[in-house]
Amino acid sequence: MTRADLGPTPADRRARAAVAALFLTNGALFANLIPRYPEIKADLQISNATYGLAVAAFPAGAIAAGLAAGVLIRRFGSARVAVAGTVLTSIGVLTAGLAPSLVLLVLALFAGGAMDAITDVAQNAHGLRVQRRYGRSILNSFHAVWSVGAVLGGSMAAAAIALDMPRGMHLGISAALFSVVALVALRYCLPGLDGADDEAGAVSQGVVSTVGRGRTAFVLAALVLVAVAGTLVEDAGNSWAAVYLSGNLGAVAAIAATGYIALTGAQFIGRLLGDRFVDRFGQRAVARAGGALVAGGMGLALAFPSIPGTIAGFACAGFGVATLVPAAMDAADRLPGLRAGTGLTAVSWLMRLGFLLSPPVVGLVADASSLRAGLLVVPIAGLVVVLVAGVLSGRPAAVRTPQPESAIMNA
């Protein structure tokens, strides 16, 4: 009998609540700043081009510092790194909101993005520790809580603006509140360093279809493709849904906004249901079904363009990619032959790089042909997932019982 077979202890349940709190704070902190961007732009009197370059400092900082997460996790433990990163992210967001000059704004956003990337890896690493103690999938629920945090942060900002609250007061309250939440959560996280209490730490538990170290790089590359496909589809909703619906299909502004809402809403529902699907069918089957839904839904929407069909297509895409990033992170974190946090860090960093590059790629295709052609990247991403999802785990019956590497399933 393994540790997971005994079920979660009260300490495990408290750790799960603590990790959920960390995901909530991570979603809420930056979301408090985004609605304040127009004010910051106006106060600094910068052009649209300069503003675009300035806000790009946040993802640039994430890419610059993201690879340091694995080293920090091994040295200090994922819980401490996640909490420290949350506090430092809050300071970066507050500083950006109060920046009296463009240079300070860029530096603050760069530092905030760097800390956010490290926090993201660390909180997922700790969530995976808790998941292994539960013996079933719970990581998707953490990502659903992140979405709740993003909505909470945006709502806080909207309320602060409506009340004419100064940015410093608003962002100071946000920074203090969520830093306290993170510090309290630390008390209930799992003790010790990552890997120290995992029976499965030395084996892959059937997570990936490989044995030994020879194919680890190949599997890691496939997991990156799964994660990038998920973020690419998500970005299509964020960046292009409203533009496509209003510009190409002639939808009024209120209707055009529903494309993004449909994608994010369906993604949230998919994450709420994702753990049940994964426990019943396995990561591989869920990912392939999701990829097929993305390819079919958006493929039909682009082949037969209409406003209702496109909104439904974006909803299919959001639901289809709901579990992809958590699945890739889970598998990468348990790749054989890698030190704690290394696989998770690599997937997270390359995923962010893909997220940064996808908008200009779609834009270039749109300029050369049409936005409809540019959005073909969405069904293509779905097909890629169908093709490479074999590196993910099958039915999870074997997940509860560690096996020697020679017994790990084949794709």
ZIRAKA-V523646 format. One record per helix or strand of 2 or more residues. SS is the DSSP state (H for helix, E for strand). FROM is the first residue (numbers start at 1). LEN is the number of residues. If there is no record, write none. Layout:
BEGIN
SS/FROM/LEN ; SS/FROM/LEN
END
This chain:
BEGIN
H/4/3 ; H/10/25 ; H/37/8 ; H/48/29 ; H/78/21 ; H/102/33 ; H/139/24 ; H/167/20 ; H/199/4 ; H/216/33 ; H/253/4 ; H/258/24 ; H/283/21 ; H/307/14 ; H/324/10 ; H/342/27 ; H/371/4 ; H/376/16 ; H/396/5 ; H/405/3
END
